[in-house]
Amino acid sequence: MHVRTGDEVLVIAGKNKGQRGKIKRAMPRDNRVVVEGLNIIKRHMKARGPRSPGGIIEMEAPIHSSNVMLICPSCGHASRTGKRFLDELDHKDRPRKVRYCKACDAVIE
Ligand SMILES: [Zn+2]
């Protein structure tokens, strides 16, 4: 997946189109991400004792990762990203794979 937890992203489709947010949770297996403060859904919760009183609570619902673009930390653009291998090795002695910004060519850690 092209985004991970902590990334700043721009939503490019759906009801939060054009809004920015930070990835709170990434679910690579489902290609989905939860963006902080976006795609809010309301859930009517039943009370389950004193620590969860119930009522209507708001929470973020996951959106598909293809509906967000990564905002490049170097150039600030919502950019397409690519993957590239570095000369240095990772902990498994394989070339380290990193993401890079296709707009400014900067490596994104
Ligand atoms: Zn960039």
Backbone and ligand atoms as CSV (ligand in chain L), in Angstrom:
chain,resi,resn,atom,element,x,y,z
A,1,MET,N,N,0.841,-1.195,0.000
A,1,MET,CA,C,0.000,0.000,0.000
A,1,MET,C,C,0.883,1.255,0.000
A,2,HIS,N,N,0.399,2.332,-0.581
A,2,HIS,CA,C,1.251,3.516,-0.738
A,2,HIS,C,C,1.216,4.458,0.454
A,3,VAL,N,N,0.356,4.173,1.418
A,3,VAL,CA,C,0.305,5.018,2.610
A,3,VAL,C,C,0.393,4.163,3.861
A,4,ARG,N,N,0.878,4.772,4.923
A,4,ARG,CA,C,0.927,4.043,6.181
A,4,ARG,C,C,0.544,4.950,7.346
A,5,THR,N,N,0.452,4.358,8.518
A,5,THR,CA,C,0.027,5.103,9.697
A,5,THR,C,C,0.918,6.326,9.927
A,6,GLY,N,N,0.274,7.460,10.197
A,6,GLY,CA,C,1.019,8.685,10.463
A,6,GLY,C,C,1.192,9.574,9.245
A,7,ASP,N,N,0.922,9.039,8.051
A,7,ASP,CA,C,1.045,9.837,6.831
A,7,ASP,C,C,-0.033,10.914,6.758
A,8,GLU,N,N,0.321,12.025,6.133
A,8,GLU,CA,C,-0.631,13.094,5.866
A,8,GLU,C,C,-1.187,12.816,4.465
A,9,VAL,N,N,-2.526,12.763,4.322
A,9,VAL,CA,C,-3.088,12.429,3.018
A,9,VAL,C,C,-4.178,13.402,2.593
A,10,LEU,N,N,-4.434,13.408,1.301
A,10,LEU,CA,C,-5.532,14.170,0.716
A,10,LEU,C,C,-6.555,13.166,0.198
A,11,VAL,N,N,-7.819,13.370,0.556
A,11,VAL,CA,C,-8.869,12.470,0.081
A,11,VAL,C,C,-9.311,12.936,-1.304
A,12,ILE,N,N,-9.332,12.021,-2.273
A,12,ILE,CA,C,-9.614,12.429,-3.652
A,12,ILE,C,C,-10.938,11.893,-4.174
A,13,ALA,N,N,-11.676,11.165,-3.346
A,13,ALA,CA,C,-12.977,10.663,-3.784
A,13,ALA,C,C,-13.863,10.463,-2.572
A,14,GLY,N,N,-15.150,10.441,-2.801
A,14,GLY,CA,C,-16.088,10.200,-1.723
A,14,GLY,C,C,-16.532,11.483,-1.053
A,15,LYS,N,N,-17.234,11.342,0.053
A,15,LYS,CA,C,-17.859,12.519,0.655
A,15,LYS,C,C,-16.871,13.470,1.309
A,16,ASN,N,N,-15.665,13.017,1.596
A,16,ASN,CA,C,-14.659,13.893,2.184
A,16,ASN,C,C,-13.623,14.363,1.167
A,17,LYS,N,N,-14.006,14.282,-0.105
A,17,LYS,CA,C,-13.133,14.694,-1.194
A,17,LYS,C,C,-12.569,16.097,-0.960
A,18,GLY,N,N,-11.258,16.241,-1.142
A,18,GLY,CA,C,-10.631,17.547,-0.992
A,18,GLY,C,C,-10.140,17.836,0.415
A,19,GLN,N,N,-10.490,16.977,1.372
A,19,GLN,CA,C,-10.060,17.207,2.746
A,19,GLN,C,C,-8.773,16.461,3.046
A,20,ARG,N,N,-8.049,17.010,4.006
A,20,ARG,CA,C,-6.791,16.399,4.382
A,20,ARG,C,C,-6.878,15.808,5.771
A,21,GLY,N,N,-6.041,14.860,6.055
A,21,GLY,CA,C,-6.016,14.289,7.388
A,21,GLY,C,C,-4.834,13.370,7.548
A,22,LYS,N,N,-4.704,12.889,8.770
A,22,LYS,CA,C,-3.596,12.018,9.093
A,22,LYS,C,C,-4.104,10.587,9.202
A,23,ILE,N,N,-3.334,9.649,8.701
A,23,ILE,CA,C,-3.728,8.247,8.795
A,23,ILE,C,C,-3.595,7.774,10.230
A,24,LYS,N,N,-4.717,7.314,10.763
A,24,LYS,CA,C,-4.757,6.875,12.140
A,24,LYS,C,C,-4.466,5.379,12.217
A,25,ARG,N,N,-4.947,4.693,11.197
A,25,ARG,CA,C,-4.773,3.242,11.189
A,25,ARG,C,C,-4.719,2.777,9.731
A,26,ALA,N,N,-3.831,1.891,9.419
A,26,ALA,CA,C,-3.744,1.333,8.068
A,26,ALA,C,C,-4.051,-0.153,8.132
A,27,MET,N,N,-4.856,-0.607,7.186
A,27,MET,CA,C,-5.188,-2.025,7.124
A,27,MET,C,C,-4.780,-2.567,5.762
A,28,PRO,N,N,-3.499,-2.888,5.608
A,28,PRO,CA,C,-2.970,-3.294,4.304
A,28,PRO,C,C,-3.691,-4.510,3.721
A,29,ARG,N,N,-4.161,-5.383,4.589
A,29,ARG,CA,C,-4.830,-6.588,4.109
A,29,ARG,C,C,-6.114,-6.266,3.337
A,30,ASP,N,N,-6.817,-5.225,3.765
A,30,ASP,CA,C,-8.050,-4.810,3.090
A,30,ASP,C,C,-7.837,-3.594,2.206
A,31,ASN,N,N,-6.586,-3.106,2.108
A,31,ASN,CA,C,-6.301,-1.891,1.361
A,31,ASN,C,C,-7.112,-0.700,1.873
A,32,ARG,N,N,-7.295,-0.653,3.172
A,32,ARG,CA,C,-8.098,0.425,3.733
A,32,ARG,C,C,-7.331,1.212,4.785
A,33,VAL,N,N,-7.744,2.467,4.946
A,33,VAL,CA,C,-7.122,3.303,5.958
A,33,VAL,C,C,-8.190,4.064,6.726
A,34,VAL,N,N,-7.870,4.386,7.974
A,34,VAL,CA,C,-8.734,5.255,8.763
A,34,VAL,C,C,-8.034,6.599,8.855
A,35,VAL,N,N,-8.723,7.651,8.377
A,35,VAL,CA,C,-8.145,8.991,8.412
A,35,VAL,C,C,-8.766,9.760,9.569
A,36,GLU,N,N,-7.899,10.362,10.381
A,36,GLU,CA,C,-8.338,11.091,11.565
A,36,GLU,C,C,-9.358,12.159,11.220
A,37,GLY,N,N,-10.521,12.092,11.845
A,37,GLY,CA,C,-11.525,13.138,11.689
A,37,GLY,C,C,-12.330,13.095,10.402
A,38,LEU,N,N,-12.087,12.123,9.534
A,38,LEU,CA,C,-12.820,12.049,8.277
A,38,LEU,C,C,-13.648,10.776,8.179
A,39,ASN,N,N,-14.655,10.839,7.295
A,39,ASN,CA,C,-15.572,9.720,7.092
A,39,ASN,C,C,-16.205,9.275,8.405
A,40,ILE,N,N,-16.774,10.272,9.096
A,40,ILE,CA,C,-17.366,10.009,10.407
A,40,ILE,C,C,-18.699,9.277,10.266
A,41,ILE,N,N,-18.865,8.251,11.037
A,41,ILE,CA,C,-20.148,7.571,11.078
A,41,ILE,C,C,-20.684,7.632,12.507
A,42,LYS,N,N,-21.991,7.537,12.611
A,42,LYS,CA,C,-22.602,7.548,13.939
A,42,LYS,C,C,-23.072,6.142,14.265
A,43,ARG,N,N,-22.796,5.737,15.445
A,43,ARG,CA,C,-23.239,4.425,15.890
A,43,ARG,C,C,-24.086,4.580,17.145
A,44,HIS,N,N,-25.214,3.921,17.141
A,44,HIS,CA,C,-26.074,3.942,18.314
A,44,HIS,C,C,-25.679,2.781,19.199
A,45,MET,N,N,-24.986,3.099,20.275
A,45,MET,CA,C,-24.445,2.055,21.122
A,45,MET,C,C,-25.330,1.821,22.335
A,46,LYS,N,N,-25.455,0.567,22.642
A,46,LYS,CA,C,-26.179,0.181,23.834
A,46,LYS,C,C,-25.224,0.308,25.031
A,47,ALA,N,N,-25.739,0.712,26.166
A,47,ALA,CA,C,-24.882,0.826,27.351
A,47,ALA,C,C,-24.360,-0.545,27.763
A,48,ARG,N,N,-23.087,-0.597,28.056
A,48,ARG,CA,C,-22.483,-1.846,28.517
A,48,ARG,C,C,-21.774,-1.613,29.840
A,49,GLY,N,N,-22.502,-1.116,30.803
A,49,GLY,CA,C,-21.899,-0.898,32.107
A,49,GLY,C,C,-21.370,0.512,32.250
A,50,PRO,N,N,-20.830,0.804,33.417
A,50,PRO,CA,C,-20.453,2.184,33.762
A,50,PRO,C,C,-19.351,2.757,32.877
A,51,ARG,N,N,-18.496,1.946,32.287
A,51,ARG,CA,C,-17.382,2.486,31.520
A,51,ARG,C,C,-17.763,2.759,30.065
A,52,SER,N,N,-18.847,2.166,29.576
A,52,SER,CA,C,-19.331,2.502,28.238
A,52,SER,C,C,-20.827,2.753,28.308
A,53,PRO,N,N,-21.152,4.027,28.511
A,53,PRO,CA,C,-22.538,4.392,28.805
A,53,PRO,C,C,-23.513,4.282,27.623
A,54,GLY,N,N,-23.023,4.093,26.435
A,54,GLY,CA,C,-23.947,3.995,25.309
A,54,GLY,C,C,-24.335,5.352,24.771
A,55,GLY,N,N,-25.372,5.402,23.963
A,55,GLY,CA,C,-25.766,6.645,23.310
A,55,GLY,C,C,-25.252,6.662,21.881
A,56,ILE,N,N,-25.333,7.837,21.237
A,56,ILE,CA,C,-24.861,7.932,19.852
A,56,ILE,C,C,-23.403,8.363,19.868
A,57,ILE,N,N,-22.536,7.531,19.374
A,57,ILE,CA,C,-21.138,7.923,19.335
A,57,ILE,C,C,-20.686,8.078,17.898
A,58,GLU,N,N,-19.706,8.961,17.690
A,58,GLU,CA,C,-19.184,9.181,16.347
A,58,GLU,C,C,-17.810,8.543,16.247
A,59,MET,N,N,-17.558,7.883,15.131
A,59,MET,CA,C,-16.247,7.295,14.939
A,59,MET,C,C,-15.867,7.332,13.469
A,60,GLU,N,N,-14.591,7.202,13.216
A,60,GLU,CA,C,-14.117,7.210,11.843
A,60,GLU,C,C,-14.282,5.828,11.233
A,61,ALA,N,N,-14.759,5.798,9.995
A,61,ALA,CA,C,-14.872,4.537,9.279
A,61,ALA,C,C,-13.730,4.463,8.257
A,62,PRO,N,N,-13.264,3.258,7.978
A,62,PRO,CA,C,-12.161,3.123,7.028
A,62,PRO,C,C,-12.578,3.484,5.602
A,63,ILE,N,N,-11.654,4.033,4.829
A,63,ILE,CA,C,-11.896,4.267,3.400
A,63,ILE,C,C,-10.826,3.536,2.600
A,64,HIS,N,N,-11.114,3.345,1.323
A,64,HIS,CA,C,-10.175,2.595,0.500
A,64,HIS,C,C,-8.917,3.416,0.231
A,65,SER,N,N,-7.781,2.752,0.268
A,65,SER,CA,C,-6.512,3.480,0.140
A,65,SER,C,C,-6.362,4.155,-1.220
A,66,SER,N,N,-7.092,3.657,-2.240
A,66,SER,CA,C,-6.992,4.283,-3.559
A,66,SER,C,C,-7.716,5.629,-3.581
A,67,ASN,N,N,-8.484,5.936,-2.551
A,67,ASN,CA,C,-9.186,7.209,-2.497
A,67,ASN,C,C,-8.398,8.286,-1.776
A,68,VAL,N,N,-7.181,7.956,-1.359
A,68,VAL,CA,C,-6.332,8.974,-0.740
A,68,VAL,C,C,-5.004,9.079,-1.487
A,69,MET,N,N,-4.471,10.301,-1.483
A,69,MET,CA,C,-3.148,10.525,-2.047
A,69,MET,C,C,-2.235,10.985,-0.933
A,70,LEU,N,N,-1.015,10.531,-0.972
A,70,LEU,CA,C,-0.040,10.925,0.028
A,70,LEU,C,C,0.403,12.365,-0.212
A,71,ILE,N,N,0.440,13.159,0.853
A,71,ILE,CA,C,0.991,14.507,0.731
A,71,ILE,C,C,2.478,14.412,1.043
A,72,CYS,N,N,3.270,14.780,0.045
A,72,CYS,CA,C,4.718,14.628,0.160
A,72,CYS,C,C,5.274,15.580,1.209
A,73,PRO,N,N,6.026,15.050,2.197
A,73,PRO,CA,C,6.590,15.910,3.234
A,73,PRO,C,C,7.623,16.899,2.683
A,74,SER,N,N,8.239,16.599,1.536
A,74,SER,CA,C,9.257,17.518,1.025
A,74,SER,C,C,8.679,18.638,0.182
A,75,CYS,N,N,7.749,18.304,-0.751
A,75,CYS,CA,C,7.268,19.362,-1.636
A,75,CYS,C,C,5.847,19.808,-1.296
A,76,GLY,N,N,5.158,19.084,-0.418
A,76,GLY,CA,C,3.833,19.495,0.018
A,76,GLY,C,C,2.716,19.208,-0.961
A,77,HIS,N,N,3.014,18.556,-2.071
A,77,HIS,CA,C,1.990,18.219,-3.043
A,77,HIS,C,C,1.356,16.873,-2.713
A,78,ALA,N,N,0.084,16.734,-3.069
A,78,ALA,CA,C,-0.530,15.410,-3.033
A,78,ALA,C,C,0.026,14.683,-4.248
A,79,SER,N,N,0.866,13.721,-4.015
A,79,SER,CA,C,1.646,13.160,-5.116
A,79,SER,C,C,1.375,11.687,-5.318
A,80,ARG,N,N,1.626,11.265,-6.532
A,80,ARG,CA,C,1.696,9.842,-6.761
A,80,ARG,C,C,3.021,9.366,-6.178
A,81,THR,N,N,3.046,8.145,-5.725
A,81,THR,CA,C,4.287,7.631,-5.168
A,81,THR,C,C,4.744,6.415,-5.942
A,82,GLY,N,N,6.032,6.189,-5.900
A,82,GLY,CA,C,6.602,4.982,-6.479
A,82,GLY,C,C,7.437,4.296,-5.422
A,83,LYS,N,N,7.893,3.098,-5.759
A,83,LYS,CA,C,8.788,2.382,-4.855
A,83,LYS,C,C,10.141,2.292,-5.537
A,84,ARG,N,N,11.186,2.365,-4.748
A,84,ARG,CA,C,12.517,2.200,-5.324
A,84,ARG,C,C,13.429,1.528,-4.310
A,85,PHE,N,N,14.466,0.905,-4.811
A,85,PHE,CA,C,15.411,0.236,-3.929
A,85,PHE,C,C,16.640,1.102,-3.732
A,86,LEU,N,N,17.120,1.150,-2.505
A,86,LEU,CA,C,18.329,1.912,-2.211
A,86,LEU,C,C,19.549,1.000,-2.252
A,87,ASP,N,N,20.714,1.618,-2.263
A,87,ASP,CA,C,21.957,0.844,-2.245
A,87,ASP,C,C,22.188,0.193,-0.888
A,88,GLU,N,N,21.682,0.886,0.167
A,88,GLU,CA,C,21.871,0.299,1.492
A,88,GLU,C,C,20.972,-0.924,1.694
A,89,LEU,N,N,21.355,-1.759,2.652
A,89,LEU,CA,C,20.612,-2.997,2.889
A,89,LEU,C,C,19.722,-2.855,4.118
A,90,ASP,N,N,18.645,-3.613,4.128
A,90,ASP,CA,C,17.777,-3.600,5.300
A,90,ASP,C,C,18.237,-4.673,6.289
A,91,HIS,N,N,17.446,-4.897,7.332
A,91,HIS,CA,C,17.856,-5.848,8.360
A,91,HIS,C,C,17.885,-7.293,7.884
A,92,LYS,N,N,17.302,-7.526,6.710
A,92,LYS,CA,C,17.366,-8.883,6.154
A,92,LYS,C,C,18.425,-8.978,5.061
A,93,ASP,N,N,19.299,-7.963,4.998
A,93,ASP,CA,C,20.370,-7.909,4.005
A,93,ASP,C,C,19.867,-7.830,2.576
A,94,ARG,N,N,18.674,-7.299,2.407
A,94,ARG,CA,C,18.167,-7.067,1.056
A,94,ARG,C,C,18.165,-5.561,0.806
A,95,PRO,N,N,18.236,-5.141,-0.452
A,95,PRO,CA,C,18.214,-3.704,-0.720
A,95,PRO,C,C,16.979,-3.075,-0.098
A,96,ARG,N,N,17.163,-1.954,0.573
A,96,ARG,CA,C,16.055,-1.325,1.274
A,96,ARG,C,C,15.078,-0.687,0.287
A,97,LYS,N,N,13.791,-1.012,0.446
A,97,LYS,CA,C,12.750,-0.524,-0.448
A,97,LYS,C,C,12.092,0.694,0.195
A,98,VAL,N,N,12.056,1.785,-0.529
A,98,VAL,CA,C,11.452,2.998,0.022
A,98,VAL,C,C,10.451,3.578,-0.962
A,99,ARG,N,N,9.600,4.444,-0.437
A,99,ARG,CA,C,8.655,5.154,-1.304
A,99,ARG,C,C,9.303,6.457,-1.748
A,100,TYR,N,N,8.953,6.909,-2.936
A,100,TYR,CA,C,9.433,8.222,-3.336
A,100,TYR,C,C,8.306,8.989,-4.003
A,101,CYS,N,N,8.469,10.304,-4.025
A,101,CYS,CA,C,7.469,11.202,-4.589
A,101,CYS,C,C,7.729,11.360,-6.077
A,102,LYS,N,N,6.704,11.128,-6.886
A,102,LYS,CA,C,6.900,11.228,-8.323
A,102,LYS,C,C,6.910,12.677,-8.802
A,103,ALA,N,N,6.523,13.610,-7.917
A,103,ALA,CA,C,6.563,15.016,-8.300
A,103,ALA,C,C,7.949,15.606,-8.086
A,104,CYS,N,N,8.531,15.401,-6.881
A,104,CYS,CA,C,9.827,16.047,-6.607
A,104,CYS,C,C,10.948,15.038,-6.474
A,105,ASP,N,N,10.648,13.754,-6.575
A,105,ASP,CA,C,11.666,12.709,-6.544
A,105,ASP,C,C,12.282,12.468,-5.171
A,106,ALA,N,N,11.738,13.066,-4.130
A,106,ALA,CA,C,12.309,12.878,-2.791
A,106,ALA,C,C,11.901,11.516,-2.239
A,107,VAL,N,N,12.795,10.902,-1.504
A,107,VAL,CA,C,12.485,9.643,-0.836
A,107,VAL,C,C,11.636,9.939,0.393
A,108,ILE,N,N,10.558,9.176,0.563
A,108,ILE,CA,C,9.664,9.368,1.706
A,108,ILE,C,C,9.868,8.203,2.663
A,109,GLU,N,N,10.303,8.510,3.863
A,109,GLU,CA,C,10.575,7.435,4.838
A,109,GLU,C,C,9.272,6.894,5.411
L,1,ZN,ZN,ZN,7.373,15.653,-3.363
